[in-house]
Amino acid sequence: MKPKPNLARQIARYSELGMLLPASTIVGYIIGYVLDKWLATTYLYLVFLLLGIAAGFVQLIRELNKDGSDGKS
């Protein structure tokens, strides 16, 4: 039987999930912005922004599935 996690761990876990999507979105935008300035283009920030959003959702879904699949079937 698994011990019940304490409140501080649960708060830390879900605040991490809450910051996952905004952080990946910001990182994707920054990478695209820097590449736009370096390569003198105007569209890469949008491409990397969308990639950052997609990566954030993928990681969020993986983390939530990890929580849901604790061995109970």
CHARMM internal coordinates of N, CA and C (Angstrom, degrees):
IC EDIT
DIST 1 N 1 CA 1.4501
DIST 1 CA 1 C 1.5243
ANGL 1 N 1 CA 1 C 109.08
DIST 1 C 2 N 1.3321
ANGL 1 CA 1 C 2 N 115.91
DIHE 1 N 1 CA 1 C 2 N 129.49
DIST 2 N 2 CA 1.4583
ANGL 1 C 2 N 2 CA 120.80
DIHE 1 CA 1 C 2 N 2 CA -178.63
DIST 2 CA 2 C 1.5234
ANGL 2 N 2 CA 2 C 110.34
DIHE 1 C 2 N 2 CA 2 C -77.69
DIST 2 C 3 N 1.3370
ANGL 2 CA 2 C 3 N 116.86
DIHE 2 N 2 CA 2 C 3 N 140.21
DIST 3 N 3 CA 1.4596
ANGL 2 C 3 N 3 CA 118.22
DIHE 2 CA 2 C 3 N 3 CA 176.20
DIST 3 CA 3 C 1.5233
ANGL 3 N 3 CA 3 C 110.25
DIHE 2 C 3 N 3 CA 3 C -72.11
DIST 3 C 4 N 1.3204
ANGL 3 CA 3 C 4 N 115.71
DIHE 3 N 3 CA 3 C 4 N 148.19
DIST 4 N 4 CA 1.4555
ANGL 3 C 4 N 4 CA 120.92
DIHE 3 CA 3 C 4 N 4 CA -179.78
DIST 4 CA 4 C 1.5316
ANGL 4 N 4 CA 4 C 109.07
DIHE 3 C 4 N 4 CA 4 C -73.42
DIST 4 C 5 N 1.3483
ANGL 4 CA 4 C 5 N 117.76
DIHE 4 N 4 CA 4 C 5 N 127.99
DIST 5 N 5 CA 1.4591
ANGL 4 C 5 N 5 CA 119.24
DIHE 4 CA 4 C 5 N 5 CA -179.49
DIST 5 CA 5 C 1.5240
ANGL 5 N 5 CA 5 C 110.97
DIHE 4 C 5 N 5 CA 5 C -68.03
DIST 5 C 6 N 1.3406
ANGL 5 CA 5 C 6 N 115.16
DIHE 5 N 5 CA 5 C 6 N 146.10
DIST 6 N 6 CA 1.4557
ANGL 5 C 6 N 6 CA 117.63
DIHE 5 CA 5 C 6 N 6 CA -178.37
DIST 6 CA 6 C 1.5247
ANGL 6 N 6 CA 6 C 110.89
DIHE 5 C 6 N 6 CA 6 C -77.84
DIST 6 C 7 N 1.3109
ANGL 6 CA 6 C 7 N 115.67
DIHE 6 N 6 CA 6 C 7 N 171.06
DIST 7 N 7 CA 1.4551
ANGL 6 C 7 N 7 CA 121.80
DIHE 6 CA 6 C 7 N 7 CA -173.65
DIST 7 CA 7 C 1.5236
ANGL 7 N 7 CA 7 C 112.32
DIHE 6 C 7 N 7 CA 7 C -63.90
DIST 7 C 8 N 1.3209
ANGL 7 CA 7 C 8 N 117.94
DIHE 7 N 7 CA 7 C 8 N -39.39
DIST 8 N 8 CA 1.4652
ANGL 7 C 8 N 8 CA 120.98
DIHE 7 CA 7 C 8 N 8 CA -178.62
DIST 8 CA 8 C 1.5315
ANGL 8 N 8 CA 8 C 111.09
DIHE 7 C 8 N 8 CA 8 C -63.33
DIST 8 C 9 N 1.3176
ANGL 8 CA 8 C 9 N 117.18
DIHE 8 N 8 CA 8 C 9 N -39.98
DIST 9 N 9 CA 1.4688
ANGL 8 C 9 N 9 CA 120.14
DIHE 8 CA 8 C 9 N 9 CA 177.99
DIST 9 CA 9 C 1.5217
ANGL 9 N 9 CA 9 C 111.40
DIHE 8 C 9 N 9 CA 9 C -66.61
DIST 9 C 10 N 1.3076
ANGL 9 CA 9 C 10 N 117.00
DIHE 9 N 9 CA 9 C 10 N -39.69
DIST 10 N 10 CA 1.4580
ANGL 9 C 10 N 10 CA 120.23
DIHE 9 CA 9 C 10 N 10 CA 179.13
DIST 10 CA 10 C 1.5258
ANGL 10 N 10 CA 10 C 110.78
DIHE 9 C 10 N 10 CA 10 C -65.93
DIST 10 C 11 N 1.3148
ANGL 10 CA 10 C 11 N 117.45
DIHE 10 N 10 CA 10 C 11 N -40.84
DIST 11 N 11 CA 1.4613
ANGL 10 C 11 N 11 CA 120.99
DIHE 10 CA 10 C 11 N 11 CA 177.97
DIST 11 CA 11 C 1.5160
ANGL 11 N 11 CA 11 C 110.28
DIHE 10 C 11 N 11 CA 11 C -63.74
DIST 11 C 12 N 1.3194
ANGL 11 CA 11 C 12 N 117.38
DIHE 11 N 11 CA 11 C 12 N -43.66
DIST 12 N 12 CA 1.4667
ANGL 11 C 12 N 12 CA 121.12
DIHE 11 CA 11 C 12 N 12 CA 179.22
DIST 12 CA 12 C 1.5205
ANGL 12 N 12 CA 12 C 110.78
DIHE 11 C 12 N 12 CA 12 C -64.15
DIST 12 C 13 N 1.3099
ANGL 12 CA 12 C 13 N 116.93
DIHE 12 N 12 CA 12 C 13 N -41.81
DIST 13 N 13 CA 1.4758
ANGL 12 C 13 N 13 CA 121.52
DIHE 12 CA 12 C 13 N 13 CA -178.77
DIST 13 CA 13 C 1.5220
ANGL 13 N 13 CA 13 C 111.72
DIHE 12 C 13 N 13 CA 13 C -62.15
DIST 13 C 14 N 1.3298
ANGL 13 CA 13 C 14 N 116.27
DIHE 13 N 13 CA 13 C 14 N -47.92
DIST 14 N 14 CA 1.4574
ANGL 13 C 14 N 14 CA 119.06
DIHE 13 CA 13 C 14 N 14 CA -175.91
DIST 14 CA 14 C 1.5218
ANGL 14 N 14 CA 14 C 112.51
DIHE 13 C 14 N 14 CA 14 C -80.11
DIST 14 C 15 N 1.3153
ANGL 14 CA 14 C 15 N 119.17
DIHE 14 N 14 CA 14 C 15 N -23.86
DIST 15 N 15 CA 1.4653
ANGL 14 C 15 N 15 CA 119.24
DIHE 14 CA 14 C 15 N 15 CA 172.48
DIST 15 CA 15 C 1.5253
ANGL 15 N 15 CA 15 C 109.89
DIHE 14 C 15 N 15 CA 15 C -71.82
DIST 15 C 16 N 1.3343
ANGL 15 CA 15 C 16 N 117.36
DIHE 15 N 15 CA 15 C 16 N -32.18
DIST 16 N 16 CA 1.4642
ANGL 15 C 16 N 16 CA 120.68
DIHE 15 CA 15 C 16 N 16 CA 173.10
DIST 16 CA 16 C 1.5259
ANGL 16 N 16 CA 16 C 110.43
DIHE 15 C 16 N 16 CA 16 C -62.09
DIST 16 C 17 N 1.3139
ANGL 16 CA 16 C 17 N 116.93
DIHE 16 N 16 CA 16 C 17 N -43.80
DIST 17 N 17 CA 1.4646
ANGL 16 C 17 N 17 CA 120.50
DIHE 16 CA 16 C 17 N 17 CA 177.80
DIST 17 CA 17 C 1.5255
ANGL 17 N 17 CA 17 C 111.31
DIHE 16 C 17 N 17 CA 17 C -64.64
DIST 17 C 18 N 1.3246
ANGL 17 CA 17 C 18 N 116.70
DIHE 17 N 17 CA 17 C 18 N -34.50
DIST 18 N 18 CA 1.4529
ANGL 17 C 18 N 18 CA 120.58
DIHE 17 CA 17 C 18 N 18 CA 179.43
DIST 18 CA 18 C 1.5186
ANGL 18 N 18 CA 18 C 113.07
DIHE 17 C 18 N 18 CA 18 C -69.24
DIST 18 C 19 N 1.3187
ANGL 18 CA 18 C 19 N 117.81
DIHE 18 N 18 CA 18 C 19 N -26.60
DIST 19 N 19 CA 1.4656
ANGL 18 C 19 N 19 CA 121.41
DIHE 18 CA 18 C 19 N 19 CA -179.83
DIST 19 CA 19 C 1.5202
ANGL 19 N 19 CA 19 C 112.97
DIHE 18 C 19 N 19 CA 19 C -94.07
DIST 19 C 20 N 1.2992
ANGL 19 CA 19 C 20 N 117.28
DIHE 19 N 19 CA 19 C 20 N -10.01
DIST 20 N 20 CA 1.4636
ANGL 19 C 20 N 20 CA 121.25
DIHE 19 CA 19 C 20 N 20 CA -175.99
DIST 20 CA 20 C 1.5241
ANGL 20 N 20 CA 20 C 112.82
DIHE 19 C 20 N 20 CA 20 C -63.14
DIST 20 C 21 N 1.3050
ANGL 20 CA 20 C 21 N 117.53
DIHE 20 N 20 CA 20 C 21 N -50.40
DIST 21 N 21 CA 1.4654
ANGL 20 C 21 N 21 CA 121.32
DIHE 20 CA 20 C 21 N 21 CA -176.96
DIST 21 CA 21 C 1.5309
ANGL 21 N 21 CA 21 C 112.28
DIHE 20 C 21 N 21 CA 21 C -67.70
DIST 21 C 22 N 1.3347
ANGL 21 CA 21 C 22 N 120.01
DIHE 21 N 21 CA 21 C 22 N -47.67
DIST 22 N 22 CA 1.4641
ANGL 21 C 22 N 22 CA 118.17
DIHE 21 CA 21 C 22 N 22 CA 177.86
DIST 22 CA 22 C 1.5261
ANGL 22 N 22 CA 22 C 113.20
DIHE 21 C 22 N 22 CA 22 C -63.12
DIST 22 C 23 N 1.3131
ANGL 22 CA 22 C 23 N 117.63
DIHE 22 N 22 CA 22 C 23 N -36.75
DIST 23 N 23 CA 1.4648
ANGL 22 C 23 N 23 CA 120.26
DIHE 22 CA 22 C 23 N 23 CA -179.15
DIST 23 CA 23 C 1.5215
ANGL 23 N 23 CA 23 C 111.17
DIHE 22 C 23 N 23 CA 23 C -66.16
DIST 23 C 24 N 1.3166
ANGL 23 CA 23 C 24 N 117.59
DIHE 23 N 23 CA 23 C 24 N -44.29
DIST 24 N 24 CA 1.4644
ANGL 23 C 24 N 24 CA 119.26
DIHE 23 CA 23 C 24 N 24 CA -179.78
DIST 24 CA 24 C 1.5280
ANGL 24 N 24 CA 24 C 111.07
DIHE 23 C 24 N 24 CA 24 C -68.59
DIST 24 C 25 N 1.3137
ANGL 24 CA 24 C 25 N 117.57
DIHE 24 N 24 CA 24 C 25 N -33.08
DIST 25 N 25 CA 1.4602
ANGL 24 C 25 N 25 CA 121.01
DIHE 24 CA 24 C 25 N 25 CA 176.62
DIST 25 CA 25 C 1.5258
ANGL 25 N 25 CA 25 C 110.80
DIHE 24 C 25 N 25 CA 25 C -65.60
DIST 25 C 26 N 1.3201
ANGL 25 CA 25 C 26 N 116.98
DIHE 25 N 25 CA 25 C 26 N -45.09
DIST 26 N 26 CA 1.4628
ANGL 25 C 26 N 26 CA 121.20
DIHE 25 CA 25 C 26 N 26 CA 179.85
DIST 26 CA 26 C 1.5222
ANGL 26 N 26 CA 26 C 111.10
DIHE 25 C 26 N 26 CA 26 C -65.31
DIST 26 C 27 N 1.3138
ANGL 26 CA 26 C 27 N 117.11
DIHE 26 N 26 CA 26 C 27 N -42.06
DIST 27 N 27 CA 1.4670
ANGL 26 C 27 N 27 CA 120.22
DIHE 26 CA 26 C 27 N 27 CA 179.17
DIST 27 CA 27 C 1.5297
ANGL 27 N 27 CA 27 C 110.41
DIHE 26 C 27 N 27 CA 27 C -63.35
DIST 27 C 28 N 1.3228
ANGL 27 CA 27 C 28 N 117.46
DIHE 27 N 27 CA 27 C 28 N -42.86
DIST 28 N 28 CA 1.4648
ANGL 27 C 28 N 28 CA 120.42
DIHE 27 CA 27 C 28 N 28 CA 177.83
DIST 28 CA 28 C 1.5153
ANGL 28 N 28 CA 28 C 111.90
DIHE 27 C 28 N 28 CA 28 C -61.57
DIST 28 C 29 N 1.3287
ANGL 28 CA 28 C 29 N 116.62
DIHE 28 N 28 CA 28 C 29 N -41.75
DIST 29 N 29 CA 1.4634
ANGL 28 C 29 N 29 CA 120.42
DIHE 28 CA 28 C 29 N 29 CA 178.90
DIST 29 CA 29 C 1.5291
ANGL 29 N 29 CA 29 C 111.13
DIHE 28 C 29 N 29 CA 29 C -64.78
DIST 29 C 30 N 1.3150
ANGL 29 CA 29 C 30 N 116.98
DIHE 29 N 29 CA 29 C 30 N -44.02
DIST 30 N 30 CA 1.4719
ANGL 29 C 30 N 30 CA 120.64
DIHE 29 CA 29 C 30 N 30 CA -178.92
DIST 30 CA 30 C 1.5265
ANGL 30 N 30 CA 30 C 110.71
DIHE 29 C 30 N 30 CA 30 C -63.23
DIST 30 C 31 N 1.3165
ANGL 30 CA 30 C 31 N 117.28
DIHE 30 N 30 CA 30 C 31 N -43.43
DIST 31 N 31 CA 1.4700
ANGL 30 C 31 N 31 CA 120.10
DIHE 30 CA 30 C 31 N 31 CA 178.33
DIST 31 CA 31 C 1.5284
ANGL 31 N 31 CA 31 C 110.11
DIHE 30 C 31 N 31 CA 31 C -60.69
DIST 31 C 32 N 1.3199
ANGL 31 CA 31 C 32 N 117.06
DIHE 31 N 31 CA 31 C 32 N -45.80
DIST 32 N 32 CA 1.4547
ANGL 31 C 32 N 32 CA 120.44
DIHE 31 CA 31 C 32 N 32 CA 178.54
DIST 32 CA 32 C 1.5137
ANGL 32 N 32 CA 32 C 113.03
DIHE 31 C 32 N 32 CA 32 C -64.14
DIST 32 C 33 N 1.3171
ANGL 32 CA 32 C 33 N 117.32
DIHE 32 N 32 CA 32 C 33 N -39.71
DIST 33 N 33 CA 1.4568
ANGL 32 C 33 N 33 CA 121.58
DIHE 32 CA 32 C 33 N 33 CA 179.11
DIST 33 CA 33 C 1.5310
ANGL 33 N 33 CA 33 C 111.08
DIHE 32 C 33 N 33 CA 33 C -63.54
DIST 33 C 34 N 1.3343
ANGL 33 CA 33 C 34 N 116.08
DIHE 33 N 33 CA 33 C 34 N -45.51
DIST 34 N 34 CA 1.4641
ANGL 33 C 34 N 34 CA 120.08
DIHE 33 CA 33 C 34 N 34 CA 179.29
DIST 34 CA 34 C 1.5253
ANGL 34 N 34 CA 34 C 110.71
DIHE 33 C 34 N 34 CA 34 C -63.53
DIST 34 C 35 N 1.3219
ANGL 34 CA 34 C 35 N 117.11
DIHE 34 N 34 CA 34 C 35 N -42.96
DIST 35 N 35 CA 1.4648
ANGL 34 C 35 N 35 CA 119.96
DIHE 34 CA 34 C 35 N 35 CA 177.77
DIST 35 CA 35 C 1.5283
ANGL 35 N 35 CA 35 C 111.78
DIHE 34 C 35 N 35 CA 35 C -64.85
DIST 35 C 36 N 1.3253
ANGL 35 CA 35 C 36 N 117.32
DIHE 35 N 35 CA 35 C 36 N -36.43
DIST 36 N 36 CA 1.4604
ANGL 35 C 36 N 36 CA 120.25
DIHE 35 CA 35 C 36 N 36 CA 176.04
DIST 36 CA 36 C 1.5211
ANGL 36 N 36 CA 36 C 111.36
DIHE 35 C 36 N 36 CA 36 C -61.44
DIST 36 C 37 N 1.3123
ANGL 36 CA 36 C 37 N 116.75
DIHE 36 N 36 CA 36 C 37 N -44.91
DIST 37 N 37 CA 1.4694
ANGL 36 C 37 N 37 CA 120.27
DIHE 36 CA 36 C 37 N 37 CA 179.33
DIST 37 CA 37 C 1.5214
ANGL 37 N 37 CA 37 C 111.26
DIHE 36 C 37 N 37 CA 37 C -66.27
DIST 37 C 38 N 1.3276
ANGL 37 CA 37 C 38 N 116.08
DIHE 37 N 37 CA 37 C 38 N -39.71
DIST 38 N 38 CA 1.4654
ANGL 37 C 38 N 38 CA 120.72
DIHE 37 CA 37 C 38 N 38 CA -176.83
DIST 38 CA 38 C 1.5306
ANGL 38 N 38 CA 38 C 111.63
DIHE 37 C 38 N 38 CA 38 C -70.83
DIST 38 C 39 N 1.3333
ANGL 38 CA 38 C 39 N 116.70
DIHE 38 N 38 CA 38 C 39 N -41.80
DIST 39 N 39 CA 1.4599
ANGL 38 C 39 N 39 CA 121.27
DIHE 38 CA 38 C 39 N 39 CA -176.02
DIST 39 CA 39 C 1.5331
ANGL 39 N 39 CA 39 C 113.36
DIHE 38 C 39 N 39 CA 39 C -97.03
DIST 39 C 40 N 1.3287
ANGL 39 CA 39 C 40 N 117.63
DIHE 39 N 39 CA 39 C 40 N 1.40
DIST 40 N 40 CA 1.4687
ANGL 39 C 40 N 40 CA 123.77
DIHE 39 CA 39 C 40 N 40 CA 179.81
DIST 40 CA 40 C 1.5315
ANGL 40 N 40 CA 40 C 111.52
DIHE 39 C 40 N 40 CA 40 C 56.36
DIST 40 C 41 N 1.3277
ANGL 40 CA 40 C 41 N 115.64
DIHE 40 N 40 CA 40 C 41 N 47.57
DIST 41 N 41 CA 1.4676
ANGL 40 C 41 N 41 CA 121.64
DIHE 40 CA 40 C 41 N 41 CA 175.72
DIST 41 CA 41 C 1.5167
ANGL 41 N 41 CA 41 C 108.94
DIHE 40 C 41 N 41 CA 41 C -113.54
DIST 41 C 42 N 1.3254
ANGL 41 CA 41 C 42 N 116.55
DIHE 41 N 41 CA 41 C 42 N 176.78
DIST 42 N 42 CA 1.4698
ANGL 41 C 42 N 42 CA 119.34
DIHE 41 CA 41 C 42 N 42 CA -178.46
DIST 42 CA 42 C 1.5334
ANGL 42 N 42 CA 42 C 113.39
DIHE 41 C 42 N 42 CA 42 C -129.39
DIST 42 C 43 N 1.3028
ANGL 42 CA 42 C 43 N 118.75
DIHE 42 N 42 CA 42 C 43 N 5.58
DIST 43 N 43 CA 1.4678
ANGL 42 C 43 N 43 CA 119.90
DIHE 42 CA 42 C 43 N 43 CA -173.72
DIST 43 CA 43 C 1.5260
ANGL 43 N 43 CA 43 C 114.13
DIHE 42 C 43 N 43 CA 43 C -123.06
DIST 43 C 44 N 1.3031
ANGL 43 CA 43 C 44 N 118.96
DIHE 43 N 43 CA 43 C 44 N -12.22
DIST 44 N 44 CA 1.4651
ANGL 43 C 44 N 44 CA 119.93
DIHE 43 CA 43 C 44 N 44 CA -174.45
DIST 44 CA 44 C 1.5289
ANGL 44 N 44 CA 44 C 112.65
DIHE 43 C 44 N 44 CA 44 C -66.18
DIST 44 C 45 N 1.3230
ANGL 44 CA 44 C 45 N 117.34
DIHE 44 N 44 CA 44 C 45 N -28.33
DIST 45 N 45 CA 1.4559
ANGL 44 C 45 N 45 CA 118.17
DIHE 44 CA 44 C 45 N 45 CA 178.67
DIST 45 CA 45 C 1.5253
ANGL 45 N 45 CA 45 C 110.95
DIHE 44 C 45 N 45 CA 45 C -63.29
DIST 45 C 46 N 1.3349
ANGL 45 CA 45 C 46 N 117.09
DIHE 45 N 45 CA 45 C 46 N -35.19
DIST 46 N 46 CA 1.4661
ANGL 45 C 46 N 46 CA 119.86
DIHE 45 CA 45 C 46 N 46 CA 177.21
DIST 46 CA 46 C 1.5251
ANGL 46 N 46 CA 46 C 111.78
DIHE 45 C 46 N 46 CA 46 C -68.44
DIST 46 C 47 N 1.3285
ANGL 46 CA 46 C 47 N 115.85
DIHE 46 N 46 CA 46 C 47 N -41.35
DIST 47 N 47 CA 1.4709
ANGL 46 C 47 N 47 CA 120.34
DIHE 46 CA 46 C 47 N 47 CA 179.69
DIST 47 CA 47 C 1.5194
ANGL 47 N 47 CA 47 C 109.98
DIHE 46 C 47 N 47 CA 47 C -61.66
DIST 47 C 48 N 1.3210
ANGL 47 CA 47 C 48 N 116.75
DIHE 47 N 47 CA 47 C 48 N -48.57
DIST 48 N 48 CA 1.4580
ANGL 47 C 48 N 48 CA 119.19
DIHE 47 CA 47 C 48 N 48 CA -177.50
DIST 48 CA 48 C 1.5260
ANGL 48 N 48 CA 48 C 112.51
DIHE 47 C 48 N 48 CA 48 C -74.77
DIST 48 C 49 N 1.3160
ANGL 48 CA 48 C 49 N 117.15
DIHE 48 N 48 CA 48 C 49 N -26.68
DIST 49 N 49 CA 1.4601
ANGL 48 C 49 N 49 CA 119.98
DIHE 48 CA 48 C 49 N 49 CA 173.15
DIST 49 CA 49 C 1.5233
ANGL 49 N 49 CA 49 C 109.80
DIHE 48 C 49 N 49 CA 49 C -63.02
DIST 49 C 50 N 1.3219
ANGL 49 CA 49 C 50 N 116.56
DIHE 49 N 49 CA 49 C 50 N -46.71
DIST 50 N 50 CA 1.4717
ANGL 49 C 50 N 50 CA 120.23
DIHE 49 CA 49 C 50 N 50 CA 178.43
DIST 50 CA 50 C 1.5262
ANGL 50 N 50 CA 50 C 111.59
DIHE 49 C 50 N 50 CA 50 C -65.34
DIST 50 C 51 N 1.3304
ANGL 50 CA 50 C 51 N 116.87
DIHE 50 N 50 CA 50 C 51 N -38.69
DIST 51 N 51 CA 1.4713
ANGL 50 C 51 N 51 CA 119.43
DIHE 50 CA 50 C 51 N 51 CA 176.22
DIST 51 CA 51 C 1.5254
ANGL 51 N 51 CA 51 C 111.31
DIHE 50 C 51 N 51 CA 51 C -64.13
DIST 51 C 52 N 1.3194
ANGL 51 CA 51 C 52 N 117.33
DIHE 51 N 51 CA 51 C 52 N -38.84
DIST 52 N 52 CA 1.4623
ANGL 51 C 52 N 52 CA 120.95
DIHE 51 CA 51 C 52 N 52 CA 177.53
DIST 52 CA 52 C 1.5151
ANGL 52 N 52 CA 52 C 111.84
DIHE 51 C 52 N 52 CA 52 C -64.40
DIST 52 C 53 N 1.3144
ANGL 52 CA 52 C 53 N 116.56
DIHE 52 N 52 CA 52 C 53 N -42.22
DIST 53 N 53 CA 1.4647
ANGL 52 C 53 N 53 CA 120.85
DIHE 52 CA 52 C 53 N 53 CA 177.86
DIST 53 CA 53 C 1.5256
ANGL 53 N 53 CA 53 C 110.35
DIHE 52 C 53 N 53 CA 53 C -63.17
DIST 53 C 54 N 1.3357
ANGL 53 CA 53 C 54 N 116.21
DIHE 53 N 53 CA 53 C 54 N -45.59
DIST 54 N 54 CA 1.4650
ANGL 53 C 54 N 54 CA 119.95
DIHE 53 CA 53 C 54 N 54 CA 179.48
DIST 54 CA 54 C 1.5286
ANGL 54 N 54 CA 54 C 111.03
DIHE 53 C 54 N 54 CA 54 C -62.84
DIST 54 C 55 N 1.3288
ANGL 54 CA 54 C 55 N 116.80
DIHE 54 N 54 CA 54 C 55 N -42.78
DIST 55 N 55 CA 1.4617
ANGL 54 C 55 N 55 CA 120.01
DIHE 54 CA 54 C 55 N 55 CA 179.15
DIST 55 CA 55 C 1.5250
ANGL 55 N 55 CA 55 C 110.81
DIHE 54 C 55 N 55 CA 55 C -63.76
DIST 55 C 56 N 1.3172
ANGL 55 CA 55 C 56 N 116.80
DIHE 55 N 55 CA 55 C 56 N -37.87
DIST 56 N 56 CA 1.4638
ANGL 55 C 56 N 56 CA 120.40
DIHE 55 CA 55 C 56 N 56 CA 177.80
DIST 56 CA 56 C 1.5158
ANGL 56 N 56 CA 56 C 112.17
DIHE 55 C 56 N 56 CA 56 C -63.89
DIST 56 C 57 N 1.3310
ANGL 56 CA 56 C 57 N 116.55
DIHE 56 N 56 CA 56 C 57 N -43.65
DIST 57 N 57 CA 1.4642
ANGL 56 C 57 N 57 CA 119.62
DIHE 56 CA 56 C 57 N 57 CA 178.41
DIST 57 CA 57 C 1.5245
ANGL 57 N 57 CA 57 C 111.54
DIHE 56 C 57 N 57 CA 57 C -65.73
DIST 57 C 58 N 1.3177
ANGL 57 CA 57 C 58 N 117.12
DIHE 57 N 57 CA 57 C 58 N -40.58
DIST 58 N 58 CA 1.4681
ANGL 57 C 58 N 58 CA 120.19
DIHE 57 CA 57 C 58 N 58 CA 179.38
DIST 58 CA 58 C 1.5302
ANGL 58 N 58 CA 58 C 109.77
DIHE 57 C 58 N 58 CA 58 C -61.77
DIST 58 C 59 N 1.3158
ANGL 58 CA 58 C 59 N 116.73
DIHE 58 N 58 CA 58 C 59 N -46.15
DIST 59 N 59 CA 1.4618
ANGL 58 C 59 N 59 CA 119.58
DIHE 58 CA 58 C 59 N 59 CA -179.23
DIST 59 CA 59 C 1.5255
ANGL 59 N 59 CA 59 C 111.43
DIHE 58 C 59 N 59 CA 59 C -67.36
DIST 59 C 60 N 1.3284
ANGL 59 CA 59 C 60 N 117.20
DIHE 59 N 59 CA 59 C 60 N -37.90
DIST 60 N 60 CA 1.4555
ANGL 59 C 60 N 60 CA 121.11
DIHE 59 CA 59 C 60 N 60 CA 177.53
DIST 60 CA 60 C 1.5239
ANGL 60 N 60 CA 60 C 110.74
DIHE 59 C 60 N 60 CA 60 C -62.14
DIST 60 C 61 N 1.3256
ANGL 60 CA 60 C 61 N 117.01
DIHE 60 N 60 CA 60 C 61 N -44.13
DIST 61 N 61 CA 1.4684
ANGL 60 C 61 N 61 CA 120.87
DIHE 60 CA 60 C 61 N 61 CA 179.30
DIST 61 CA 61 C 1.5275
ANGL 61 N 61 CA 61 C 110.19
DIHE 60 C 61 N 61 CA 61 C -65.14
DIST 61 C 62 N 1.3334
ANGL 61 CA 61 C 62 N 117.46
DIHE 61 N 61 CA 61 C 62 N -40.47
DIST 62 N 62 CA 1.4712
ANGL 61 C 62 N 62 CA 119.83
DIHE 61 CA 61 C 62 N 62 CA 177.68
DIST 62 CA 62 C 1.5247
ANGL 62 N 62 CA 62 C 111.54
DIHE 61 C 62 N 62 CA 62 C -60.96
DIST 62 C 63 N 1.3236
ANGL 62 CA 62 C 63 N 116.31
DIHE 62 N 62 CA 62 C 63 N -44.02
DIST 63 N 63 CA 1.4633
ANGL 62 C 63 N 63 CA 119.76
DIHE 62 CA 62 C 63 N 63 CA -179.28
DIST 63 CA 63 C 1.5243
ANGL 63 N 63 CA 63 C 111.48
DIHE 62 C 63 N 63 CA 63 C -66.78
DIST 63 C 64 N 1.3241
ANGL 63 CA 63 C 64 N 117.15
DIHE 63 N 63 CA 63 C 64 N -40.53
DIST 64 N 64 CA 1.4594
ANGL 63 C 64 N 64 CA 119.51
DIHE 63 CA 63 C 64 N 64 CA 179.18
DIST 64 CA 64 C 1.5193
ANGL 64 N 64 CA 64 C 111.51
DIHE 63 C 64 N 64 CA 64 C -68.86
DIST 64 C 65 N 1.3382
ANGL 64 CA 64 C 65 N 117.87
DIHE 64 N 64 CA 64 C 65 N -35.38
DIST 65 N 65 CA 1.4630
ANGL 64 C 65 N 65 CA 120.13
DIHE 64 CA 64 C 65 N 65 CA 175.85
DIST 65 CA 65 C 1.5213
ANGL 65 N 65 CA 65 C 111.11
DIHE 64 C 65 N 65 CA 65 C -67.43
DIST 65 C 66 N 1.3196
ANGL 65 CA 65 C 66 N 117.00
DIHE 65 N 65 CA 65 C 66 N -34.25
DIST 66 N 66 CA 1.4535
ANGL 65 C 66 N 66 CA 120.33
DIHE 65 CA 65 C 66 N 66 CA 176.50
DIST 66 CA 66 C 1.5084
ANGL 66 N 66 CA 66 C 110.94
DIHE 65 C 66 N 66 CA 66 C -63.57
DIST 66 C 67 N 1.3397
ANGL 66 CA 66 C 67 N 117.14
DIHE 66 N 66 CA 66 C 67 N -37.31
DIST 67 N 67 CA 1.4562
ANGL 66 C 67 N 67 CA 121.40
DIHE 66 CA 66 C 67 N 67 CA 176.29
DIST 67 CA 67 C 1.5208
ANGL 67 N 67 CA 67 C 111.68
DIHE 66 C 67 N 67 CA 67 C -67.59
DIST 67 C 68 N 1.3229
ANGL 67 CA 67 C 68 N 116.12
DIHE 67 N 67 CA 67 C 68 N -39.64
DIST 68 N 68 CA 1.4651
ANGL 67 C 68 N 68 CA 120.50
DIHE 67 CA 67 C 68 N 68 CA -176.66
DIST 68 CA 68 C 1.5047
ANGL 68 N 68 CA 68 C 114.52
DIHE 67 C 68 N 68 CA 68 C -76.34
DIST 68 C 69 N 1.3306
ANGL 68 CA 68 C 69 N 117.57
DIHE 68 N 68 CA 68 C 69 N -23.78
DIST 69 N 69 CA 1.4626
ANGL 68 C 69 N 69 CA 120.38
DIHE 68 CA 68 C 69 N 69 CA -177.07
DIST 69 CA 69 C 1.5260
ANGL 69 N 69 CA 69 C 110.13
DIHE 68 C 69 N 69 CA 69 C -104.23
DIST 69 C 70 N 1.3140
ANGL 69 CA 69 C 70 N 115.82
DIHE 69 N 69 CA 69 C 70 N 67.81
DIST 70 N 70 CA 1.4653
ANGL 69 C 70 N 70 CA 119.95
DIHE 69 CA 69 C 70 N 70 CA -179.08
DIST 70 CA 70 C 1.5313
ANGL 70 N 70 CA 70 C 112.18
DIHE 69 C 70 N 70 CA 70 C -93.30
DIST 70 C 71 N 1.3219
ANGL 70 CA 70 C 71 N 116.24
DIHE 70 N 70 CA 70 C 71 N 22.42
DIST 71 N 71 CA 1.4508
ANGL 70 C 71 N 71 CA 119.68
DIHE 70 CA 70 C 71 N 71 CA 175.39
DIST 71 CA 71 C 1.5087
ANGL 71 N 71 CA 71 C 114.26
DIHE 70 C 71 N 71 CA 71 C 100.06
DIST 71 C 72 N 1.3113
ANGL 71 CA 71 C 72 N 117.55
DIHE 71 N 71 CA 71 C 72 N -3.73
DIST 72 N 72 CA 1.4616
ANGL 71 C 72 N 72 CA 120.86
DIHE 71 CA 71 C 72 N 72 CA 179.31
DIST 72 CA 72 C 1.5139
ANGL 72 N 72 CA 72 C 109.77
DIHE 71 C 72 N 72 CA 72 C -87.59
DIST 72 C 73 N 1.3151
ANGL 72 CA 72 C 73 N 117.44
DIHE 72 N 72 CA 72 C 73 N 127.65
DIST 73 N 73 CA 1.4726
ANGL 72 C 73 N 73 CA 120.93
DIHE 72 CA 72 C 73 N 73 CA 178.44
DIST 73 CA 73 C 1.4960
ANGL 73 N 73 CA 73 C 111.43
DIHE 72 C 73 N 73 CA 73 C -130.47
END
COOR INIT
IC SEED 1 N 1 CA 1 C
IC BUILD
